[in-house]
Amino acid sequence: MKRKIVLSITAIAATLCAVFALTACNPKGADNKADNISRLTQAYYAGESEAFAVSIETGKREKVFIADGKATDVESFCQITVTPLAVNDYTGVSYIVAGGGSTLSGEITSSNYGEYTSAITLNFIPQTVTVTAGETTNEIELANILDGALNASDIVNIAKNEFKDKLTAEKEEGKGEREIYIKLITGDRMNYYYYVSFIGEGVDYWAMLVDPKTGDIVSKR
């Protein structure tokens, strides 16, 4: 249990660094979304072989993420990420996503910290991904990590209840609603958590990790 919590706190710290590294000034005059959610995960399909880990995430997010307390230009997204699990000299990976008799194929030639990520347009539920890199080809079965789990709305309610006193105090001070950022994260591809953050102006934020199956708050800051 202690190891699990330590991993969770490490994950939240790493995610916070990534979030606020993107902080910048938001253009004036942009319209806010009514719910002020700048990112959320709706489905997360994942699987792995000895050679590759693959995930396909769908949801909504700001076209250009800016951690400024406002949700603007929010749009639907779907992206595939292929992570080689061994040292390699790959110059790119190709994939074939299959499900329900439909397929989608493509190639990713640019990696970021060892991960190959690309936006895709998917109109079916993915069941397998066949990945080829160099002379290695693997077919990987996918499972929706969020099957039977709480959804983003549930997590927002849990977080709002946890931060109720702070939210009430800000409302009484006349402050607007905070930007809400939700992402499914993992440190070991076995244990997954919702990272949820209430973002104010600058680097003012509250955040927590929530177990997607139980709704338990694993860590908070």
Backbone as CSV, one residue per row, in Angstrom:
resi,resn,N_x,N_y,N_z,CA_x,CA_y,CA_z,C_x,C_y,C_z
1,MET,0.826,-1.206,0.000,0.000,0.000,0.000,0.859,1.255,0.000
2,LYS,1.949,1.266,0.830,2.803,2.438,0.877,3.436,2.693,-0.478
3,ARG,3.853,1.597,-1.154,4.490,1.749,-2.451,3.520,2.354,-3.443
4,LYS,2.257,1.929,-3.388,1.241,2.434,-4.296,1.034,3.926,-4.100
5,ILE,1.001,4.385,-2.850,0.789,5.793,-2.562,1.989,6.616,-2.997
6,VAL,3.209,6.098,-2.767,4.405,6.808,-3.193,4.401,6.996,-4.696
7,LEU,4.036,5.932,-5.438,3.958,6.034,-6.884,2.943,7.090,-7.290
8,SER,1.833,7.161,-6.570,0.782,8.115,-6.898,1.260,9.545,-6.698
9,ILE,1.942,9.800,-5.590,2.432,11.142,-5.313,3.481,11.538,-6.339
10,THR,4.335,10.599,-6.727,5.331,10.866,-7.763,4.656,11.218,-9.074
11,ALA,3.602,10.490,-9.403,2.879,10.739,-10.653,2.234,12.110,-10.653
12,ILE,1.640,12.498,-9.535,0.975,13.808,-9.494,1.990,14.933,-9.604
13,ALA,3.169,14.743,-9.004,4.202,15.771,-9.095,4.681,15.927,-10.536
14,ALA,4.889,14.795,-11.221,5.340,14.836,-12.609,4.300,15.491,-13.500
15,THR,3.034,15.174,-13.250,1.971,15.748,-14.067,1.864,17.246,-13.844
16,LEU,2.014,17.689,-12.613,1.954,19.115,-12.326,3.035,19.866,-13.068
17,CYS,4.232,19.283,-13.133,5.320,19.921,-13.860,4.957,20.090,-15.328
18,ALA,4.351,19.051,-15.899,3.965,19.098,-17.310,2.870,20.134,-17.534
19,VAL,1.904,20.188,-16.604,0.786,21.121,-16.758,1.268,22.553,-16.726
20,PHE,2.050,22.912,-15.731,2.386,24.312,-15.556,3.583,24.739,-16.383
21,ALA,4.252,23.796,-17.014,5.273,24.166,-17.984,4.630,24.823,-19.196
22,LEU,3.325,24.583,-19.402,2.613,25.123,-20.557,1.863,26.410,-20.229
23,THR,1.992,26.903,-19.011,1.255,28.094,-18.610,1.677,29.312,-19.438
24,ALA,0.694,30.079,-19.919,0.980,31.293,-20.684,-0.221,32.211,-20.578
25,CYS,-0.126,33.395,-21.200,-1.237,34.343,-21.160,-2.309,33.915,-22.149
26,ASN,-3.551,33.957,-21.723,-4.661,33.599,-22.601,-5.075,34.825,-23.403
27,PRO,-5.329,34.674,-24.719,-5.754,35.825,-25.520,-7.028,36.455,-24.968
28,LYS,-7.093,37.766,-24.932,-8.272,38.456,-24.420,-9.424,38.285,-25.390
29,GLY,-10.631,38.263,-24.817,-11.814,38.201,-25.649,-12.277,36.800,-25.954
30,ALA,-11.538,35.752,-25.493,-11.950,34.375,-25.768,-13.136,34.010,-24.902
31,ASP,-14.070,33.250,-25.460,-15.252,32.818,-24.716,-14.928,31.622,-23.845
32,ASN,-15.485,31.570,-22.653,-15.264,30.446,-21.741,-16.348,29.397,-21.930
33,LYS,-15.977,28.128,-21.714,-16.988,27.082,-21.673,-17.772,27.210,-20.382
34,ALA,-19.065,26.871,-20.425,-19.921,27.003,-19.251,-19.413,26.170,-18.090
35,ASP,-18.917,24.954,-18.363,-18.464,24.104,-17.267,-17.002,24.357,-16.920
36,ASN,-16.303,25.126,-17.735,-14.911,25.507,-17.510,-13.971,24.306,-17.385
37,ILE,-14.274,23.230,-18.097,-13.388,22.067,-18.124,-12.516,22.153,-19.365
38,SER,-11.210,22.239,-19.172,-10.293,22.413,-20.297,-9.774,21.082,-20.826
39,ARG,-9.956,20.010,-20.045,-9.531,18.690,-20.521,-10.267,17.620,-19.744
40,LEU,-10.642,16.542,-20.450,-11.196,15.373,-19.776,-10.981,14.135,-20.638
41,THR,-10.902,12.983,-19.981,-10.755,11.699,-20.658,-12.106,11.003,-20.667
42,GLN,-12.551,10.567,-21.850,-13.820,9.853,-21.961,-13.621,8.345,-22.070
43,ALA,-12.604,7.916,-22.807,-12.290,6.490,-22.934,-10.785,6.335,-23.072
44,TYR,-10.276,5.228,-22.570,-8.828,5.006,-22.603,-8.582,3.514,-22.835
45,TYR,-8.184,3.179,-24.065,-7.927,1.794,-24.437,-6.426,1.534,-24.361
46,ALA,-6.036,0.420,-23.728,-4.614,0.156,-23.547,-4.308,-1.330,-23.638
47,GLY,-3.074,-1.622,-24.008,-2.599,-2.998,-24.067,-1.108,-2.988,-24.336
48,GLU,-0.463,-4.125,-24.171,0.962,-4.179,-24.434,1.426,-5.596,-24.744
49,SER,2.583,-5.668,-25.402,3.266,-6.927,-25.681,4.649,-6.824,-25.041
50,GLU,5.539,-7.737,-25.365,6.894,-7.641,-24.836,7.643,-6.470,-25.461
51,ALA,7.214,-6.067,-26.653,7.959,-5.033,-27.378,7.355,-3.641,-27.289
52,PHE,6.006,-3.550,-27.182,5.355,-2.245,-27.240,4.214,-2.125,-26.237
53,ALA,4.012,-0.914,-25.753,2.794,-0.560,-25.010,2.030,0.417,-25.888
54,VAL,0.710,0.235,-25.978,-0.118,1.084,-26.831,-1.303,1.608,-26.039
55,SER,-1.661,2.860,-26.262,-2.881,3.419,-25.688,-3.581,4.270,-26.727
56,ILE,-4.907,4.268,-26.660,-5.732,5.148,-27.482,-6.666,5.879,-26.531
57,GLU,-6.554,7.189,-26.510,-7.357,8.004,-25.592,-8.299,8.896,-26.384
58,THR,-9.542,8.987,-25.929,-10.497,9.923,-26.509,-11.004,10.848,-25.411
59,GLY,-11.371,12.047,-25.804,-11.883,12.996,-24.816,-12.047,14.370,-25.413
60,LYS,-11.957,15.379,-24.564,-12.044,16.773,-24.998,-10.921,17.555,-24.338
61,ARG,-10.405,18.543,-25.055,-9.329,19.368,-24.497,-9.223,20.668,-25.265
62,GLU,-8.540,21.628,-24.655,-8.289,22.890,-25.332,-7.418,22.648,-26.555
63,LYS,-7.710,23.367,-27.618,-6.906,23.235,-28.825,-5.445,23.527,-28.526
64,VAL,-5.208,24.564,-27.761,-3.870,24.864,-27.236,-4.023,24.997,-25.734
65,PHE,-3.454,24.052,-24.977,-3.660,24.076,-23.536,-2.913,25.231,-22.892
66,ILE,-3.655,26.033,-22.124,-3.084,27.144,-21.367,-3.635,27.076,-19.957
67,ALA,-2.776,26.870,-18.969,-3.217,26.759,-17.576,-3.390,28.156,-16.991
68,ASP,-4.539,28.784,-17.300,-4.749,30.173,-16.892,-6.059,30.384,-16.140
69,GLY,-6.751,29.277,-15.804,-8.006,29.410,-15.089,-9.222,29.483,-15.993
70,LYS,-9.019,29.420,-17.317,-10.130,29.525,-18.264,-10.071,28.386,-19.277
71,ALA,-11.228,27.832,-19.615,-11.323,26.796,-20.644,-11.791,27.447,-21.941
72,THR,-10.932,27.474,-22.956,-11.273,28.105,-24.229,-10.925,27.181,-25.386
73,ASP,-11.673,27.288,-26.472,-11.421,26.504,-27.691,-11.310,25.016,-27.384
74,VAL,-12.264,24.493,-26.628,-12.258,23.072,-26.270,-12.837,22.256,-27.425
75,GLU,-12.154,21.190,-27.799,-12.588,20.355,-28.911,-12.355,18.887,-28.592
76,SER,-13.058,18.014,-29.302,-12.879,16.572,-29.128,-11.526,16.153,-29.694
77,PHE,-10.938,15.111,-29.090,-9.676,14.600,-29.608,-9.631,13.086,-29.464
78,CYS,-8.781,12.469,-30.274,-8.479,11.051,-30.162,-7.019,10.891,-30.549
79,GLN,-6.239,10.228,-29.715,-4.835,10.068,-30.042,-4.337,8.671,-29.683
80,ILE,-3.388,8.201,-30.482,-2.750,6.918,-30.239,-1.321,7.165,-29.789
81,THR,-0.872,6.375,-28.821,0.499,6.471,-28.332,1.117,5.085,-28.347
82,VAL,2.262,4.954,-28.983,3.004,3.689,-29.029,4.333,3.905,-28.319
83,THR,4.610,3.076,-27.311,5.838,3.201,-26.540,6.670,1.925,-26.668
84,PRO,7.825,1.963,-27.341,8.711,0.800,-27.370,9.211,0.498,-25.959
85,LEU,9.264,-0.783,-25.600,9.621,-1.164,-24.236,11.062,-1.640,-24.099
86,ALA,11.852,-1.498,-25.160,13.261,-1.893,-25.103,14.086,-0.875,-25.885
87,VAL,15.381,-0.828,-25.592,16.275,0.066,-26.320,16.207,-0.275,-27.803
88,ASN,16.141,0.741,-28.652,15.952,0.496,-30.075,16.540,1.636,-30.895
89,ASP,16.579,1.413,-32.192,17.016,2.460,-33.119,15.926,2.753,-34.140
90,TYR,14.660,2.646,-33.722,13.537,2.870,-34.620,13.530,4.310,-35.122
91,THR,13.179,4.455,-36.374,12.988,5.793,-36.943,11.507,6.116,-37.095
92,GLY,10.668,5.168,-36.701,9.231,5.366,-36.770,8.508,4.071,-36.498
93,VAL,7.203,4.150,-36.303,6.371,2.961,-36.100,5.136,3.084,-36.983
94,SER,4.615,1.957,-37.410,3.347,1.947,-38.135,2.348,1.139,-37.327
95,TYR,1.071,1.405,-37.543,0.036,0.741,-36.756,-1.184,0.446,-37.613
96,ILE,-1.901,-0.594,-37.221,-3.210,-0.897,-37.801,-4.163,-1.133,-36.637
97,VAL,-5.103,-0.233,-36.443,-6.105,-0.368,-35.396,-7.298,-1.109,-35.996
98,ALA,-7.804,-2.122,-35.289,-8.927,-2.908,-35.814,-10.003,-3.074,-34.752
99,GLY,-11.250,-3.173,-35.229,-12.367,-3.400,-34.316,-13.684,-3.427,-35.061
100,GLY,-14.504,-4.447,-34.792,-15.821,-4.533,-35.404,-15.807,-4.599,-36.915
101,GLY,-14.768,-5.185,-37.490,-14.677,-5.299,-38.934,-14.082,-4.089,-39.624
102,SER,-13.739,-3.050,-38.883,-13.142,-1.838,-39.447,-11.672,-1.745,-39.070
103,THR,-10.906,-1.031,-39.876,-9.490,-0.834,-39.576,-9.088,0.611,-39.847
104,LEU,-8.013,1.020,-39.201,-7.424,2.334,-39.411,-5.917,2.162,-39.325
105,SER,-5.188,2.626,-40.332,-3.740,2.448,-40.341,-3.033,3.787,-40.465
106,GLY,-1.779,3.793,-40.051,-1.000,5.009,-40.154,0.431,4.771,-39.737
107,GLU,1.228,5.826,-39.824,2.640,5.751,-39.451,3.001,6.982,-38.646
108,ILE,3.830,6.791,-37.623,4.294,7.897,-36.782,5.817,7.912,-36.869
109,THR,6.374,9.003,-37.332,7.814,9.059,-37.549,8.556,9.906,-36.520
110,SER,7.822,10.652,-35.711,8.465,11.524,-34.724,8.145,11.056,-33.318
111,SER,9.174,10.884,-32.491,8.953,10.434,-31.113,9.258,11.560,-30.137
112,ASN,8.595,11.504,-29.002,8.803,12.480,-27.935,9.118,11.725,-26.659
113,TYR,10.358,11.809,-26.213,10.805,11.074,-25.028,10.516,9.580,-25.163
114,GLY,10.744,9.037,-26.372,10.580,7.613,-26.578,9.168,7.174,-26.891
115,GLU,8.211,8.106,-26.905,6.823,7.780,-27.216,6.465,8.306,-28.605
116,TYR,5.757,7.488,-29.360,5.266,7.889,-30.669,3.772,8.190,-30.537
117,THR,3.410,9.443,-30.704,2.026,9.879,-30.492,1.493,10.588,-31.720
118,SER,0.223,10.304,-32.053,-0.393,10.952,-33.202,-1.889,11.082,-32.993
119,ALA,-2.452,12.178,-33.488,-3.906,12.329,-33.508,-4.472,11.403,-34.577
120,ILE,-5.615,10.775,-34.280,-6.264,9.902,-35.245,-7.762,10.198,-35.253
121,THR,-8.415,9.794,-36.333,-9.869,9.886,-36.429,-10.424,8.475,-36.371
122,LEU,-11.115,8.152,-35.300,-11.576,6.789,-35.067,-13.085,6.791,-34.889
123,ASN,-13.805,6.032,-35.723,-15.267,5.972,-35.624,-15.756,4.580,-35.265
124,PHE,-14.882,3.787,-34.618,-15.276,2.465,-34.140,-14.525,2.172,-32.843
125,ILE,-14.982,1.173,-32.120,-14.320,0.804,-30.859,-13.098,-0.053,-31.168
126,PRO,-11.910,0.384,-30.776,-10.701,-0.384,-31.086,-10.591,-1.645,-30.225
127,GLN,-10.245,-2.754,-30.864,-10.080,-4.020,-30.155,-8.646,-4.518,-30.180
128,THR,-7.947,-4.282,-31.288,-6.538,-4.670,-31.394,-5.761,-3.589,-32.127
129,VAL,-4.451,-3.584,-31.887,-3.541,-2.730,-32.651,-2.360,-3.594,-33.074
130,THR,-2.057,-3.590,-34.363,-0.868,-4.265,-34.856,0.208,-3.214,-35.081
131,VAL,1.323,-3.350,-34.363,2.404,-2.367,-34.423,3.614,-2.984,-35.119
132,THR,4.201,-2.228,-36.026,5.416,-2.658,-36.719,6.473,-1.574,-36.585
133,ALA,7.661,-1.977,-36.162,8.799,-1.067,-36.075,10.048,-1.876,-36.397
134,GLY,10.808,-1.418,-37.372,11.952,-2.203,-37.803,11.483,-3.554,-38.315
135,GLU,12.048,-4.624,-37.773,11.655,-5.972,-38.176,10.695,-6.612,-37.178
136,THR,10.196,-5.820,-36.239,9.312,-6.341,-35.192,7.863,-5.982,-35.468
137,THR,6.998,-6.987,-35.444,5.558,-6.780,-35.607,4.817,-7.508,-34.491
138,ASN,3.961,-6.795,-33.782,3.169,-7.383,-32.696,1.714,-6.991,-32.849
139,GLU,0.796,-7.947,-32.627,-0.627,-7.635,-32.521,-0.981,-7.579,-31.040
140,ILE,-1.581,-6.490,-30.628,-1.839,-6.238,-29.210,-3.330,-6.062,-28.979
141,GLU,-3.869,-6.796,-28.022,-5.282,-6.641,-27.662,-5.451,-5.422,-26.768
142,LEU,-6.545,-4.707,-26.966,-6.821,-3.501,-26.189,-8.020,-3.701,-25.280
143,ALA,-7.967,-3.071,-24.121,-9.096,-3.075,-23.192,-9.348,-1.642,-22.757
144,ASN,-10.614,-1.290,-22.568,-10.946,0.048,-22.086,-10.722,0.088,-20.580
145,ILE,-9.706,0.810,-20.178,-9.349,0.904,-18.758,-10.505,1.455,-17.931
146,LEU,-11.383,2.232,-18.552,-12.478,2.881,-17.821,-13.787,2.105,-17.852
147,ASP,-13.769,0.886,-18.382,-14.969,0.050,-18.316,-15.342,-0.198,-16.853
148,GLY,-16.584,0.134,-16.469,-17.028,-0.068,-15.099,-16.478,0.949,-14.116
149,ALA,-15.771,1.964,-14.627,-15.167,2.967,-13.743,-16.020,4.228,-13.690
150,LEU,-15.672,5.119,-12.792,-16.332,6.415,-12.697,-15.964,7.254,-13.912
151,ASN,-16.887,8.105,-14.353,-16.577,8.966,-15.490,-16.097,10.333,-15.005
152,ALA,-15.768,11.189,-15.961,-15.215,12.493,-15.619,-16.170,13.327,-14.764
153,SER,-17.476,13.241,-15.045,-18.451,13.999,-14.252,-18.452,13.547,-12.795
154,ASP,-18.347,12.232,-12.580,-18.275,11.705,-11.215,-17.052,12.262,-10.491
155,ILE,-15.926,12.297,-11.202,-14.680,12.750,-10.594,-14.756,14.238,-10.260
156,VAL,-15.371,15.022,-11.132,-15.551,16.456,-10.853,-16.359,16.644,-9.579
157,ASN,-17.424,15.866,-9.420,-18.262,15.974,-8.224,-17.492,15.601,-6.969
158,ILE,-16.667,14.538,-7.056,-15.852,14.134,-5.911,-14.878,15.246,-5.549
159,ALA,-14.237,15.816,-6.551,-13.254,16.871,-6.307,-13.922,18.133,-5.758
160,LYS,-15.086,18.488,-6.310,-15.779,19.679,-5.820,-16.197,19.503,-4.361
161,ASN,-16.606,18.298,-4.001,-16.980,18.048,-2.611,-15.761,18.144,-1.694
162,GLU,-14.618,17.629,-2.166,-13.394,17.678,-1.363,-12.908,19.112,-1.179
163,PHE,-13.061,19.932,-2.231,-12.600,21.315,-2.182,-13.742,22.286,-1.871
164,LYS,-14.822,21.773,-1.303,-16.034,22.567,-1.085,-15.765,23.856,-0.320
165,ASP,-15.026,23.765,0.774,-14.775,24.953,1.594,-13.995,26.011,0.818
166,LYS,-12.993,25.570,0.059,-12.192,26.509,-0.725,-13.032,27.151,-1.827
167,LEU,-13.854,26.351,-2.483,-14.697,26.866,-3.559,-15.719,27.863,-3.022
168,THR,-16.290,27.546,-1.850,-17.262,28.450,-1.226,-16.611,29.771,-0.858
169,ALA,-15.402,29.697,-0.288,-14.689,30.907,0.111,-14.395,31.796,-1.097
170,GLU,-13.982,31.184,-2.209,-13.680,31.981,-3.406,-14.952,32.592,-3.991
171,LYS,-16.046,31.846,-3.935,-17.317,32.371,-4.447,-17.750,33.580,-3.636
172,GLU,-17.585,33.494,-2.309,-17.956,34.608,-1.446,-17.077,35.827,-1.681
173,GLU,-15.866,35.579,-2.173,-14.947,36.679,-2.497,-15.223,37.253,-3.882
174,GLY,-16.175,36.657,-4.590,-16.529,37.149,-5.915,-15.661,36.616,-7.040
175,LYS,-14.882,35.589,-6.751,-14.019,35.017,-7.781,-14.817,34.068,-8.679
176,GLY,-14.393,33.961,-9.935,-15.058,33.083,-10.883,-14.688,31.627,-10.668
177,GLU,-15.343,30.728,-11.415,-15.042,29.305,-11.312,-13.653,29.010,-11.850
178,ARG,-13.018,28.022,-11.231,-11.695,27.630,-11.676,-11.762,26.724,-12.910
179,GLU,-10.701,26.763,-13.690,-10.539,25.827,-14.811,-10.319,24.425,-14.233
180,ILE,-10.993,23.432,-14.816,-10.868,22.056,-14.336,-10.180,21.213,-15.404
181,TYR,-9.144,20.506,-14.992,-8.319,19.702,-15.899,-8.307,18.270,-15.387
182,ILE,-8.724,17.315,-16.240,-8.826,15.915,-15.823,-8.094,15.036,-16.830
183,LYS,-7.220,14.173,-16.326,-6.475,13.276,-17.207,-6.263,11.943,-16.512
184,LEU,-6.372,10.851,-17.256,-6.075,9.535,-16.713,-4.575,9.299,-16.843
185,ILE,-3.914,8.972,-15.733,-2.468,8.784,-15.761,-2.088,7.457,-15.109
186,THR,-0.894,6.989,-15.420,-0.372,5.769,-14.830,1.146,5.841,-14.783
187,GLY,1.719,5.203,-13.778,3.172,5.145,-13.680,3.720,3.795,-14.086
188,ASP,2.855,2.772,-14.079,3.318,1.407,-14.350,2.436,0.643,-15.335
189,ARG,1.449,1.315,-15.899,0.491,0.719,-16.848,-0.311,-0.417,-16.216
190,MET,-0.362,-0.430,-14.906,-1.180,-1.394,-14.179,-2.181,-0.670,-13.292
191,ASN,-1.704,0.344,-12.601,-2.556,1.154,-11.732,-2.797,2.505,-12.403
192,TYR,-4.075,2.824,-12.593,-4.453,4.076,-13.256,-5.181,4.981,-12.265
193,TYR,-4.993,6.288,-12.446,-5.637,7.270,-11.579,-6.124,8.447,-12.409
194,TYR,-7.220,9.038,-11.959,-7.636,10.319,-12.516,-6.821,11.405,-11.825
195,TYR,-6.120,12.200,-12.619,-5.504,13.412,-12.097,-6.500,14.530,-12.353
196,VAL,-6.911,15.234,-11.319,-7.863,16.332,-11.494,-7.314,17.567,-10.793
197,SER,-7.316,18.664,-11.512,-6.779,19.908,-10.975,-7.758,21.056,-11.178
198,PHE,-7.892,21.890,-10.162,-8.673,23.116,-10.234,-7.663,24.258,-10.358
199,ILE,-7.619,24.869,-11.521,-6.563,25.823,-11.846,-7.080,27.253,-11.786
200,GLY,-6.348,28.072,-11.051,-6.658,29.494,-10.995,-5.717,30.257,-11.909
201,GLU,-5.419,31.485,-11.567,-4.508,32.278,-12.376,-3.066,31.980,-11.972
202,GLY,-2.165,32.122,-12.939,-0.758,31.876,-12.649,-0.513,30.423,-12.292
203,VAL,0.169,30.198,-11.154,0.455,28.825,-10.716,-0.399,28.459,-9.505
204,ASP,-1.563,29.057,-9.420,-2.486,28.792,-8.317,-3.377,27.611,-8.702
205,TYR,-3.216,26.494,-8.006,-4.006,25.318,-8.340,-4.187,24.430,-7.108
206,TRP,-5.239,23.607,-7.176,-5.435,22.513,-6.218,-5.510,21.243,-7.061
207,ALA,-5.007,20.136,-6.544,-5.009,18.924,-7.358,-5.099,17.677,-6.493
208,MET,-5.560,16.594,-7.121,-5.634,15.312,-6.420,-5.563,14.169,-7.416
209,LEU,-5.273,12.971,-6.909,-5.361,11.736,-7.673,-6.528,10.940,-7.119
210,VAL,-7.381,10.428,-8.015,-8.566,9.690,-7.603,-8.570,8.312,-8.264
211,ASP,-8.854,7.272,-7.483,-8.975,5.922,-8.017,-10.227,5.867,-8.888
212,PRO,-10.098,5.525,-10.183,-11.253,5.545,-11.073,-12.290,4.456,-10.776
213,LYS,-11.892,3.430,-10.081,-12.818,2.342,-9.778,-13.644,2.610,-8.509
214,THR,-12.995,3.190,-7.496,-13.639,3.368,-6.196,-14.010,4.810,-5.875
215,GLY,-13.336,5.752,-6.520,-13.568,7.157,-6.185,-12.748,7.613,-4.984
216,ASP,-11.897,6.730,-4.450,-11.055,7.099,-3.309,-10.001,8.121,-3.727
217,ILE,-9.761,9.105,-2.880,-8.722,10.099,-3.125,-7.407,9.519,-2.622
218,VAL,-6.470,9.311,-3.549,-5.201,8.665,-3.219,-4.189,9.659,-2.666
219,SER,-4.143,10.838,-3.258,-3.255,11.900,-2.771,-3.833,13.245,-3.175
220,LYS,-3.405,14.290,-2.463,-3.984,15.620,-2.685,-2.974,16.678,-2.322
221,ARG,-3.047,17.814,-3.054,-2.209,18.964,-2.677,-2.881,20.255,-3.116
